[in-house]
C-alpha cells in the first residue's frame, strides 16, 4: 500500500499517535508523516504509506499556510499555551495601528530564532531534550521566508493571523517576536495548519473519525502525489 493520506489532526494529540493509529487500522508496516505538528496544534498532517515515506525530504521544504491566534500579555517558556508562564505584562494594550505596523515587519526574508523547545539539533541533541533537562544553550537564528501575513481579527489580548511561510518557519517564534515588537510579551494560543504546498486541509479526513474504509477512500496514490509535487 503506497500513497498519501491527508489527516486533520485534532488538538491534544501527537503526530506520532496519528501515525500509530493509521498503521494499526490499515495494517501497513511502513508509515510516516510529512512534517510534525505540536500536540496543542491542529490541522493538516500528511501521512505517508509504503514507498511514499521517501517523499519526506521533498515535503518538509514546501511552503506552509497557518492560521494562528497570538495572545498578548503572557509569555511561556515554550512560546505556546502549553508552556509554563514566565512573564506577564497585562497593562500594555497595543493599538490596532501598532499591531498592523508590527505585522508588516515580518514579511519577506527575515531572521528568526527557533524556540528552545523545538526539534532543532544542538551538538547532535534535540533542543527540546536539553530544555526539558534545564540545560543552558543557545539556538542560532536563521533566515526564513515569509510570503504573507494577514491579520483577520484583533480583540485584545488576541490577534488572529494567517501566515504563509517557507520551510523552517516557527509560528511559536513568530508569536514571541510579535510580542517583543509590540513592547510586551506574547505566546501562541492556538494554531491550525491549513496547507502544505499543494496539499490542503479541506481535503483531509478528521483524525477523530478514522476507520479503515474512510482511510482507504482517502488514499492519494503515490504517482498522483508525485504529480502534484512536480507541478
Long-range contacts (C-beta under 8 A, 24 or more apart in sequence): 1-26, 1-28, 1-49, 1-50, 1-219, 2-49, 2-50, 2-51, 2-52, 2-221, 2-222, 3-49, 3-50, 3-52, 3-219, 3-220, 3-221, 3-222, 3-224, 3-225, 4-34, 4-46, 4-47, 4-48, 4-49, 4-52, 4-55, 4-199, 4-219, 4-220, 4-222, 4-225, 5-46, 5-47, 5-49, 5-205, 5-215, 5-218, 5-219, 5-220, 6-44, 6-45, 6-46, 6-47, 6-199, 6-200, 6-201, 6-203, 6-204, 6-205, 6-218, 6-220, 7-44, 7-45, 7-46, 7-47, 7-204, 7-205, 7-206, 7-207, 7-210, 8-42, 8-43, 8-44, 8-45, 8-201, 8-204, 8-205, 8-206, 8-207, 9-37, 9-41, 9-42, 9-43, 9-44, 9-45, 9-207, 10-42, 10-206, 10-207, 10-208, 11-39, 11-40, 11-41, 11-42, 12-39, 12-40, 13-39, 13-207, 14-39, 15-45, 18-45, 18-47, 18-207, 19-47, 21-207, 21-210, 22-47, 22-49, 22-210, 22-215, 25-210, 25-211, 25-212, 25-215, 26-212, 26-215, 26-216, 32-56, 34-59, 34-60, 34-196, 35-59, 35-60, 35-64, 35-196, 36-119, 37-191, 37-193, 38-80, 38-82, 38-172, 38-191, 39-82, 40-80, 40-81, 40-82, 40-190, 40-191, 41-190, 41-191, 41-192, 41-193, 42-191, 42-192, 42-193, 43-67, 43-191, 43-192, 43-193, 43-194, 43-201, 44-193, 44-194, 44-195, 44-196, 44-199, 44-200, 44-201, 44-204, 45-193, 45-204, 45-207, 46-196, 46-199, 49-219, 50-222, 51-222, 52-222, 52-225, 55-225, 55-226, 55-229, 58-229, 59-196, 59-197, 59-229, 60-167, 61-166, 61-167, 62-167, 62-196, 62-197, 63-145, 63-147, 63-164, 63-165, 63-166, 63-167, 63-196, 63-197, 64-164, 64-165, 64-166, 64-167, 64-169, 64-193, 64-195, 64-196, 64-197, 65-162, 65-163, 65-164, 65-193, 65-194, 65-195, 66-162, 66-163, 66-164, 66-165, 66-171, 66-191, 66-192, 66-193, 66-194, 67-152, 67-160, 67-161, 67-162, 67-191, 67-192, 67-194, 68-160, 68-161, 68-162, 68-163, 68-171, 68-174, 68-175, 68-188, 68-189, 68-190, 68-191, 68-192, 69-158, 69-159, 69-160, 69-161, 69-188, 69-189, 69-190, 69-191, 70-158, 70-159, 70-160, 70-161, 70-174, 70-175, 70-178, 70-179, 70-186, 70-187, 70-188, 70-189, 71-157, 71-158, 71-175, 71-186, 71-187, 71-188, 71-189, 72-156, 72-157, 72-158, 72-159, 72-179, 72-182, 72-184, 72-185, 72-186, 73-157, 73-184, 73-185, 73-186, 74-157, 74-185, 74-186, 74-187, 75-176, 75-179, 75-185, 75-186, 75-187, 76-187, 77-116, 77-117, 77-131, 78-115, 78-117, 78-172, 78-187, 79-115, 79-117, 79-170, 79-172, 79-173, 79-175, 79-176, 79-187, 79-188, 80-172, 80-175, 80-187, 80-188, 80-189, 80-191, 81-187, 81-188, 81-189, 81-190, 83-117, 83-187, 87-185, 88-185, 89-184, 89-185, 90-157, 92-182, 92-183, 92-184, 93-156, 94-156, 94-182, 94-183, 94-184, 96-154, 98-182, 99-151, 99-154, 99-159, 99-182, 100-151, 102-178, 102-181, 102-182, 103-149, 103-151, 103-161, 103-178, 104-149, 105-181, 106-146, 106-149, 106-163, 106-174, 106-177, 106-178, 107-146, 107-147, 107-148, 107-149, 108-145, 108-146, 109-143, 109-144, 109-145, 109-146, 110-143, 110-144, 110-145, 110-146, 111-141, 111-142, 111-143, 111-144, 112-141, 112-142, 112-143, 112-144, 112-168, 112-169, 112-170, 112-173, 112-174, 112-177, 113-139, 113-140, 113-141, 113-142, 113-173, 114-139, 114-142, 114-168, 114-170, 114-173, 115-139, 115-170, 115-172, 115-173, 115-176, 118-170, 118-172, 142-168, 144-168, 144-169, 145-169, 158-189, 162-194, 197-228, 197-229, 198-228, 198-229, 198-231, 199-228
